Amino acid sequence: MSGFPWLTALWAMPLVGAALALLFPAGWRTGVRAFALLVSLGPLGVGIWLATQFETGGEQYQFVENQQWIPAFGAGYTLGMDGIALVLVLLTAGLVPLLLVAGWQDEREVGTGPRVAHLYVALTLVVESMVLISFTALDILLFYVFFEVMLIPMYFLIGGFGPRTGNVAARQQRSRAAVKFLLYNLFGGLIMLAAVIGLYVITAREKLGSGGGGTFDFRTVMEAANSGHLGATPAVLNALFLGFMFAFAVKAPLWPLHTWLPDAAVAATPASAVLMMAVVDKVGTFGMLRYCLLLFPSATSTYAPLISVLAVIGIIYGALLAIGQTDVMRLIAYTSISHFGFIILGIFALTTQGGTGATLYMVNHGISTAALFLIAGFLVSRRGSRLIAEFGGVQKVAPVLAGTFLISGLATLSLPGLAPFISEFLVLIGTFTRYPVAAIFAASALVLAALYVLWMYQRMMTGPVKEGNERLYDLLPREMVVVIPLIVALLFLGAYPKPALDRIDPAVARTLTTIGQHNPAPAVQPEAAQTNTGGAHK
């Protein structure tokens, strides 16, 4: 195993599969879809194998591959995986096959061209490939390249495929949403590029590269940053931190840089929207945890309180706007803004509970959002409308659909026994030990979440069957193939999160130790302190 490039195989398989899918004969819709599904199972198999071989008490980055890429600039093809990257790789590799099945006929929304299906599945596989290499890259320039490149296939998935394409206004709205998505994220990427160049200039001045020049090697820069040998003023390091953080905050998305998300989520097909919210956007929060914290420890301490305030605003803002939505898909999109606020709050609480909860939340949010958004998408495709008011009494005509929708919704509001509860609880505990006021305000979103989820369910699923809904049918076998694994994952991780926590917690603890952050000591009550002192004197 030691000599085989497993991480290269992980991201290269879907990329090669995308190229081969485009070579299929025109008109082979079913064949190319089946081929893409088969290809997507490859990274899942590799991810499971890597999980079984991963040593929780071993090296910080395992399965490392290191080859020269651009030696003149100190850039290398360097891959590696810690526990945080491992669980996100498993999330990505596990969701993409389900999304391909869920979107089995999505490309028919855009017409009957002979190669529409080929392009759709190829773009999905390319996004998967770009995300997987981003999670495993240990070279800053390598990460940046694919952090930006993944925007292009995602742009075409949003702008080229979407519901109600026969409507001119809907097509224009989809095009605007795709452009907005691309411009926001490209602008964030350009700011990050300036920070990447500035960081390289510092490494070149300090001669951190192997040839006495600069370097993009993440581990080398991290070691210099945390040993005080990076050789830059605090003002410069703060500026570089903000450059990285801005790009990640746009992609995450963090309030007030979130406005592109609801439009893009509604404009895309449900499968593509889930790919964006549950997979692509996780690269932003992953980047905060790896690059912002480990490369700029002092700047992280400086800006953590401000970022925590923005995260809390995002939590409450997203929940309040979700309550007021009349469009079921837009409602779910706003819940994601609230949940990303929890993730970011946990990261910048700078505690092991907060960081572990935030990482687990990335996984659990991906699963719960995928379940809720896809089931809602199945329902919308039957009814031909996203308006909540158009539904009613669905549980009487489609009980399995309504039941799985309820479980997914309860997971979204973090009901105990379902996966998101554990991660949200850890985030709040970890935040309370450092920022108690922020934790209290964030906890108020639990009530708001119960309101928007249960009210949505009541309006859509209960009561008398509204006119037009009597023709709705229950989940089809293909849809059950998508929904059942997601529901099982929510139940399993809600009852037994230990397999994920065993891999996440050591990686988070090592990250915080590296940057010199420790869990705040519990406050000592004055009476207890006096008692202990008196006992010592005696």
Order of alpha helices (4+ residues) and beta strands (2+ residues): alpha-alpha-beta-beta-alpha-alpha-alpha-alpha-alpha-alpha-alpha-alpha-alpha-alpha-alpha-alpha-alpha-alpha-alpha-alpha-alpha-alpha-alpha-alpha
